[in-house]
Amino acid sequence: MKKFLLNSAIILGFFLLFGAVLVVLLTGGELMGESTVELEEAVQEEVGLTRNVEELNEMSEDIKANVDVVSDWPVYILYALNVHDWVHPEESASTVRRVILLHEQYDIPIEVFVTDPLFQWYVENDSDLVELMRSSEMVSMSYHIRVPYPYYQNFDWYGLSELETGEREEILLGYEEHRLDLETGFYTDAPGGYQFMKDTIGYAPRIVGIFDSQVGGQVLANIYKEKGVEFIVQHNKLVHIGDQKYGIYARPEHYDLKIYEYAQGDHTAEEIFETITEKMIYDHPQFIGVKYHENNFYHDDNPWYGVFWENGKTRKGPKSPPYDLSMSFDDFRTEEEVANHWELYEESLRYIKERPEEYKALNAVGLLEEFEWE
């Protein structure tokens, strides 16, 4: 916004100066001599061309009051940690804990999305982490699914698309109220899914992902809505405040920042965020979704790709159950690569924290408080 105001001041100055020269020419030189010099100095003084950068910045508030400036909104930052590595649950738990503690250190909210298989492991093996996720003032808990759920995108091994709506609804509800068996792909009799997380943390997970497919879609959305979800996630399109999908508010997003893709380069957090914000349109609130998967910190690709696809590296050739869980990957990053990821992530938090007038971080709780929702 400051860049916009500064540029506006300079452009305004050149227009006024050009106008002054044009007046001189049209009057046949009557303003030549001392009067011309005085006029040029007056124009320069008026628009601040002779002032330094600090003075122009101070002048920006006056310009804002007299020019139709686009908005006073900050850029909203939505940090999301997608958690799904059931192959290496100890590394997953350690990473999630460290991320949450960093967000508490910098006082920046975050949305933590967890799958049922991993959440089940946390409950059984790391109750302290579950309590941290539940009680941290920086954390809003949300829910997502991964394979082998048959309503994951392009993974309908069950044949859900061939079923009538009522039968499909019964099956989807069964998955969202019972524990998933990773080997068979079916749900068990034990509590699990969205309902289990809701019962465990004491509130309905606030955001879910719903894929645009006939096997889930509106039927799945109705189940989540009945259980209390607030938002759904949509990527690869501009999502504004108030937009809906399947009758549920969509989490706003104007840029899907997969910041982990920059960790092995020479990019700084400042370069990344400035490059994005310079391209945004500020006639309405703008949102940057900052995404990380917990395994991005320590592992190449998702470790379970090899279990569910014939070619796990390209995710081609989806398999059908039963699944061989031993086909998972163990492609751990080097110590240097791990350090690069943590360095960039913390740098991004520090960058946002130090610029409260330019950026404001929110999770689902903040979204609900910051804006009016009908």
N, C-alpha and C positions, 0 to 999 in steps of 0.2 A: 504493500500500500504506500509506503514511504517513497519507493521508487516511482510509483505512479504520480504522486504529488510533485516530486522533484522534476520529473519530465514535463508535467503539465505547466509548471512555472517557467521552465526554459522555453517551451513552445510558445506560451503566451507572450513571453518577452520578445521573441523574434517577430511575431505578428505585429506587435506594437511598434517595434523599431522599423519594420517594413512599411507600416502605415505612415510613420513620420516622414520617411524618405519620399513616399509617394506624394504626400502633401506638399513637400518642398518642390517637387518637379511640377506639380499641377499649378502652383502659384507663380511659376515663371522665375523662380530664384529669389523671390522677395524675402525668403527667410534665410538667404545665404549669409555668411559672415558670422558675427557673434551670436545672432539669434539662432542659427542652425546648431552651433555648438551647444548653446544652452538647451535647445530642444532635445538633442541627442542625450545629453547628460540627464535631463529630466526623465526621459523614457527609460534609460538604463537604471536610474535610481528607483523608478516606479516598479519595475519588474524584477529588480534584484540581480541584474546581470553582473554588476560589479561586486557583488557580495560573495563571500566564500560559502563552502558547502554547509557549514554549521548554520549560517544565517538563513540559507534557503530552507533548511530543515525546520527552523523555527517559524519561517514564513508559511509553512505548509498548513498550519492550522487556520490561518486567515483565508488561504485559498479554499480549503475544505468548506468554510462557511459560505463562500460566495460562488462556488462552482458545483455543478451537479455531479459530485463524486459518487462512484458506484456503490460503495457500502463501507460500513465500519466493522463488519464482522471479522473475527479472526479466522484463520484457516483451522478447521477442526481436525484433530488427529485421533484416529481410532486404532489403537494397538490391539492386535489379536494374536494369541498364541494357540495354534492348532496342535492338539495333543493326541497321538494315535499309535505310538511305537510300542505295541505289546510284545514285540520280539526282544527288546532290550528294556524291560520295565524299570530296572534299577537306574540306568542312565537317564531314562525319561523322567523319573521322579526327581532325581538330582537336578536336572536341568530346569524343570518346572519350578522347583523350590528357589533356585538361584534367580530365575527371571522375576518371580514375584517379589523377592527381597530387593532386587534392583528397582522395581517399580515403587516399592515402599520407600526406598532411600531417596528417590527423586520425586516422590509424591505425584506420580503419573498413573492414571487409571489404565486398566487393561481388561480385555475380555479373554477368558480362558475356555476354549472349546475342547471337550473331552469325549472320547468314544466310550461305549459301554465296556468292552473288554479291558481297557486300561483302567477305567474308573473302578471296576470290580477288583483289579489287582491292588490299586491304591488302598481301597477300603480294607482289604484283607492283610496287606503287608506294610502300609505306611499311613497309619491313621493320623499321624501328626501333619502330614502333607494335606490330607483331606480337611483337617481342621483349619489349616492355614488358608486354603482356598476358600473355605466357607466363611471365615471370620475376617479376612483381610479387607480393610476399607478400600483398597485399590483394586480389588478383584470382583468382577461379575462373572458368574459361572454360566456357561452355555454348552450346548450339546450338538454333536454332529455324528454322522455315520460314515463308515468305510466298508469296503468289501470284507466279508462275503454277503452282506445284506443284499438280497435280490432286488431292492429298489434303489441301490446305488446306480449311478449313471452307466448305462450300457452294460449292465451286469445281471440281467434278468434270467438267471439259470433256473429259477423256480417256474417260470411261465406265468407270472402275475398278469402280464398284458392280455392273456387269453381268458382271464376270469371275469365274472360279473362283478359289478361295483361292490355289492354287499359282501361277497366272498373275499374280495381283495381287501376290503376294510377290516374284516375279521382277522385276516392274516397279519396285516400291518399293525393292528392294535396288539396282537400277540407278541410281535417283535418288540414293540415299544413298552411292553410291560414285563418282559421276561429276558433272561440272560441268553446271550448269543453263544452258540457252540461254534468255534472257529473251524473245527475239522468237518463238521457235517453241514454247516451253513444254516441249520435250523435253530429255532429258539428252544430253550429247555423249560422245565417247570419252575426253575428258580427265579426270583425277582430280578429284573434287569431293565435295560433300555432307559428311555426318557423318564419313565415313572420312578425307577429306582434312584436315579440321580436326584430327582425332585424330592423324594422322601428322605434321602440321606442328608442333603444340604439344607433342607428346610424351606426352600422356595422353588418355584418353577424355573428351570434354566431359561434365560431370557431370550436367547437367539438360537435359531436352528438353521440348518442348510436344507433346502428342498430342491432337488434337481428337476429340471424341466423334462419330465418323462411321463408317459401314461401309466407307469407302474406305481408312481407315488402321487405327485401332483396334488390336486385338490383333495383327494381322499386322505392323504397323509397330512396335509395342512389342517384339515378339520380335526384330526386327532390331536395334533400339537396345540391347536387353538383351544380346544376343549380342556386341555391340561394346563393352559395358562401362559403359553409362549407370547412374547411381546413383538419380536421381529423375526424376519427371515433374511438370509443372506442371498444377494444376487451379485455376481461378478460380470465382467465383460460388457457392462452398459452403465450409462450415467443414471444414478439413483438419487432423486431429490427428496427433501423433507416432505413427507406426506404420501409418497408413492406407495402403492400396495401391490402385493402379489398373492393370489389365492385368498383375498380378503384379510390379509395380515400385512401390517406395515413392513416395508423393506428397510433394512438398515441403510442409511444414506451413504453413498460412496461416489466420488468423482475421479478417483485414481486409486487403483489397486497396486500399492507399492510392495512388491516382493523384495524387501530390503536385503534378504539373505543372498540375492543374486549379485550384490555389489561387494560382498565380503572379501573376495579374493582379488580385488582390484585396488586401485589407488584412489578410489572415490571417498570423499569425506561426507559426513552427514550434512554439512552446510551446502555442498555442491548438489547433493541429491535433492534436498528439500527446496532449494532455490530454483533448481531447474524445473521442478514440478509446479511450484506456485506461480512462476512467471507465465505459465501457459493457461492458468485457470481464469474463469470468467466470474467476476465478483458481483454480479447483479443478484445473487442469492447465496446463502451459506454454502461453502465448499468443504468437502470432506476427503481426507486422504486416509485410506485403510492401510495400516502398516502391518504386514503379515510376516509371521515366522512360524515354522513348524518346530517342535522341540528337537526333532532329530537333525534339523539343519545345523545345529550347533556342533554335532559330533559325528554325523554319518552322511555319506553320499546317498542320494535318492531315499525312497522309503524302503525300509528293510523287508517289508512283507510283499513287495511287488512280485518277487519270484515265486511266492506261494500260490498266487491267484491268476497269473498270466503265464502262458507258455514262454513268452519272451518278456521277462520282467523289466528289462531296461527300456523297452519301447511300449510296454503295456499292450501288446498285441496277442491275440489268441486267448481270450478269457477261458479259464478252466471251469469245470463243474465239480461239485463235491463227490466224494470226500476229498479233502485237501491235505497235502503233505506239508505240515508246518516246518519241517526241517529244510525246506527249499528257500528259506529266507536268506537275506544277504547279511554279510558282516563286513561291510566296506567302511570301516571307521576312518575318520579324518586324522591327519597328522596333528601333532601338538601345535604346530605353527598355524595350521588352518583353523583349528578350534579357537586359538587365541585371537585370530583375525575376526572371527564371528562375534565373539564376546566384546571385543574392542569396538567394533562398529555399532553393535547394539547399544552398548552403554553410551557411546558418543551421541547416538541419536536421541537418547533420553536427556542427556545433558543439554544438547542443542535446543530441544523443545522447552525444557525447564527454564533456560536462560532468556527466552523470548516470549514472555507471557502476553505481550501486546500483539504479537503476530500469530501465535498459535495457542490453541486450547485443546487439551487432550480430554477425551470422554470415553466411557464405556457405556453399556446399555443403561445403567442407572443415570449417568450424566445426560444421555440423550433424552430420557424421560423427563428429567428435571429442567433441561435447557430450553425445550421447545414445547409448544402446545400440541397435544394430540387429541383429536376429536373422539 
